[in-house]
């Protein structure tokens, strides 16, 4: 049974995950056997209530109880259809998705510690898989779509604001969303449960969701509702802490956001996948960093702050690897000499292959 349940979750999308004993143990830690048996009906990722009723013998009361328990545990998501308003229930993908929900509430219990350890083992297995078939797998990754885009530090955008689109800046994203939730950064809480504290000592409540998905998280106690003013304040604090803004999108990669993360490279799931040689760092951006050589004194602040290590010092001058620059603006925001700035490029795709680990 557990093998079949695992196949359903793998088929739900996200990053391809092989079905290993570690993955099975992870599923067994996250759900009870009767829940797993129920989830066998999800041969398709998403089902409405009538489709679910046709596939189960549970009566209405037991069915609603089962669905609510699964949503409360972050195993399925229930969202109203945009076109019909009918509730649609969907399996979450494994990565990102299933392994995130245990950490969204900021808890550090027995279950969270077990999931954290299993995640770490799973990442080791994925690293071995990529590294042992590096050339073939990296070539396959090139055909994938980026799951996020970088939103720069807004005050560092010096271009003519008439050409800057609302979804390129923080204020534009916040302003057009009426429902906003915030939750604990699951990446940092995952690391905390491994006794590996964030090197930046970054704020815990820093992940945002919008619209229908935000309402789901609020209803099931994964996040809390906040105002636009509160969200903006958290985002500005994140910039000063050295975190990068990443808009997570499931459909329109250039515009529509489902969530918004503030990431450090020591904890962030996507940075971990990259640094551990598992997955490329694949993102979208509208900007690129430039340096004024007459102002730069080679202090190294920009190289220290760059989350993707795209900057190095040569002869007391900071040099940017433009193929790796993700346009986050942290180098400009923290440069004491104001020697760095952002240049608008239009939508640009950055693909950095995972490092080969000897």
N, C-alpha and C positions, 0 to 999 in steps of 0.2 A: 504493500500500500504506500509506504513512504517514498519509494522510488517514483510511483505515479504522481504523487502529490508534488514531489520535487520537479518533475517534468512540467507540470502545469505552471509552477512558479517561474521556471526558466523560460517557458514559452511566453510569459507575460511581458517580456521585453527587458530593457536595460542592458547592462554589460553582460556579454555571454559568460555563463558560469557552468563549468563541468559539474556533473552530479557525482560528488565524492562522499565518503563516510562523514567528513567534516560538515558538509552541507546538510546531510540527513540529521546529524546531531544538532545542528543549528535549528532546523525545523522542529525537531522534537523538544527542544528547549523553549521555543516560542509558542507552541500550541499543544493542546491536548489531543488524544487519539480520536475522540469523537468529532472534534473540529476538523482534523485532517481528513477523516472519512467524508465529512460533509463537503469539503473543498474539492473532492474528486469530481463533483458535478461541473466544475469550471474548466471544461474542455476548451471553451473560449474564454478569453480574459474577462469579458464583461457580460453580465446578464441582468435583465430587468426582473422585477419581482414575479411577474407571471411566468417567465422562463424558469426561474428558480423553483417556483411552486410545482411546475410540471416535472421537475427532475428529482424532487425529494418527497419523502413520506412524512415529514414533520408537519404537525398541524400549525395553524397560523400563529398561535401564541409561542410555541416552541421555536418556530422559524424566526420570528422577530427577535426572540431572546438570543438565538444563535448568531444572527446577523449583527446585533448590537455588541455582543461579546467580541466578535471578530473585528469589528470596527474599533472598539475600545482598546484592543490590543494591537492595532495598526497592521492587521493581516489582510483586510480588504478595505476598500474605500467606497463610500456611498455618496454619489453626487447626483443632483437633479440634471436631467438632460437639458441642454441649452434650447433645443428646438421644441420639446414636448413637455418639459417639466417633470417627466416620469423619473423616479429614482433608479439609477443604474449602479450596480455593485460590481466592483472590479478587483481582481487580485492585484496586489502591488508587485512590482518587479523586485528582484532580490537586491540588486545593486545598480543604481541607488534605489532605496525603498525599504524593503522588509527589515534590513539590519539597522535602519535609522530610528524607527519608532520607539524601540526600547529605551533610547537615550534622550528623547525629545522633552521629557518631563524633568530632566535633571536628576533622576534617581540613581542611586549607587547601591542597589541591593544585590542579593545573591544571583538573581537571574541576569541582571545587567553585567555583572562580573563574568559570568559564564559565557554570555553572548560575546562580550569583548574579547575573551580569550579565543573563542572559536573563530571570530572574525580575523584575528591576527594569524591564526593557523591557515585559514582560508586564503588570506593574502599571500602567505608564503607559498601555498600550493599554486596559486595563480602566477606568482613570480616565476616559479620553476617551469610552469607550462610555457610562458612567453619566452623565457630565456633559452629553453631547450629547443624552441622552434622559431627563433627570433626573426629571421629574414622573411619567412612565410607569413607569420602572424602580423608583423608590422605592415607588410604589404596589404593584408586584409583590412587592417585598421584604417588605411588611407581611404577606403571607400565608405567609411562611416560618417555620420553627421555629428557635429559638435552639439553638446547638450546644454551649453551655457554661453553667455557672452559677458565680457568684462565691461563694467560701467565705471568710468574714471572718476577721480576726485573732481567734483564739479568746479571748484574755485580755480583749478589749474587749466580750465579750458579757455584759451585766449582767442579762439577763432570768432568770427562774426556770428553772434548768437542767432541771427536770422536764418542761418543754414543749419543750426544744430537742432535736431529733431527731438521731440519730447522724450522718446524712449532711450535717448543717448545720455540723459542726465538724471540724477537721483530725484530731483524735485518733480520732473515730468512723470516719472514712474509712480511716485507717491501720490501726486495730485489726481491722477486719473483712476485711482482705485479707492472705492468707498469702504470696502471691508478689508481690514489689515489685521493679521495675527502675528504675534511674535512668540518664539519658543526658544528653549535652550539649544545651543549649538550641539547637535548630536555628535559631531566629530570631536569636539573638545571633551564632551562627556564620555565618549568612547575611550579617549586617551586617559582621562581621569580614572576610569575604571580599570585601566592597565597600570595605574600608578605612574603615569607619564604626563606630567602637567604641561600645559601650554607654555611655550617659551616666552610668549609675549604677555602672559597673564591677561588674556583678552576677556572681554565681558562675556558672561554666560548666555544672557538673553540677547541674541543678535541675528536670528534667522527669521525671515519674514515670508508670509504667504498672502495671496490676494484672492478676492472674490469667493467663488464657490468652495475652493479648496481651503481657504482660510476659515470659512464658516464650518467646514467639516472638522478642522482641528480644534476650533473653539468648542464645538458641540461635544467632542469626545475628549476634552481636557488635555489635548496635546499642546495647545497654545492659548494665549489670552488675547482678547481684542484690545487694540491700541489705536490712538488717534494719529492723524497725519503728523501732527506736531511732535508727538512722542517718537514716532518712527524716524523723523528727520533728525531729532536729537541723538538717537542711538547711532544713526549712520555717520554723523559728524564725529562722534566719539570714536567710532571704529576707524575712521581715516587717521585720526591722531594716534591711534594705537598701532598703525601700520598694517591694517587689514585691507584686503582688496574686495571690491564689490563685484559680485557675480550674479547676474540675472539668469535664473534657471527657466528654460522654456521647453515645452513638450511638443509644440506645434510650429508656430511661426518663429524661426530662429532669429530673424532680424528685429522682431518687435515684441510680440506678446509674451508677458512673463507670467509664470505660475508661482514662482517663489524667488526669493532674493537672499543670498548668503553673504556674509562678511567673513572672509577666509584668511587664515594664517597658513603658511606652508609647512608648519610642524604638525598640524593636526588634520587639516582638511582632507577629506576622503579622496578627492580628485588629485590633490598633490601627492598623497600617499601612494595612490595607484601609479602615478608617474615616477616618483622617486624610488619606489621598490621594483621598478623595471617591469611593471605589469601592463600598463596602458599608456598611450601617448597623452601628452597634455594638448588637448584639442579644443580650441575655443574661438569665439568671434570677438572682434573689437572694431571700434570706429577710429581709434587714435594710435599714434606712435610717439615715442619719446625722442626729443631732440636736445642736444647740449650746446650751449654757447661756450666755445673754447676760450674766449677772452675772459669769461667770468669764472670758469671752472678752476679750482685750486687743487683738485685731486684729493680731497679730504676722505673720500671713500664712503660717505653717508649713503649715497645713492646705491652703491653696490651692496651695502649692508641691508638696505630696505627692499631691494628688488626681490620679489617673491619667487621669481623663476630663474634667478641667477643669470640674467641677460647682460649684466654690466660688469666690466673689469677695469682695473686701473693700469694704464700704460704710460710711463714717463710723466707721472703726476697729472694725467688727464683721464677722465672717465670715458670709456668707449662702450657703446651699446651694440650688442648683436641684434640687428634689426629683424632678423628672421625669428628671433625668440621673443621680441618685445610684445607684450600683451596690452600695452597702452593703459595701464591701470592708473598712472599718474602719481604713484607713491614717491617715485624719485624726485619729481618736481615739488611735491607737497612738503617733503622733508629736507630739500636742499638748502643749506644755510646761506649759500651765496646767490640763490635764485638763478642758477646757471642752467636749470633744466625747465623744459616746457613741453606741452603736448601739441601735436599737430594732427588735425583731422584728416583722415585718409579715406573716409567712406568705409562701408562694411568690408572687413578684412578677415580672412580665416588664417589662424595660426595653428600649425601642426608641428609639434615637437616630439619626435619618436622617444620612447622610453629609453633610458640609459642601458647599455649592456653591462651587466654586473658580472665581474670576473669571480 
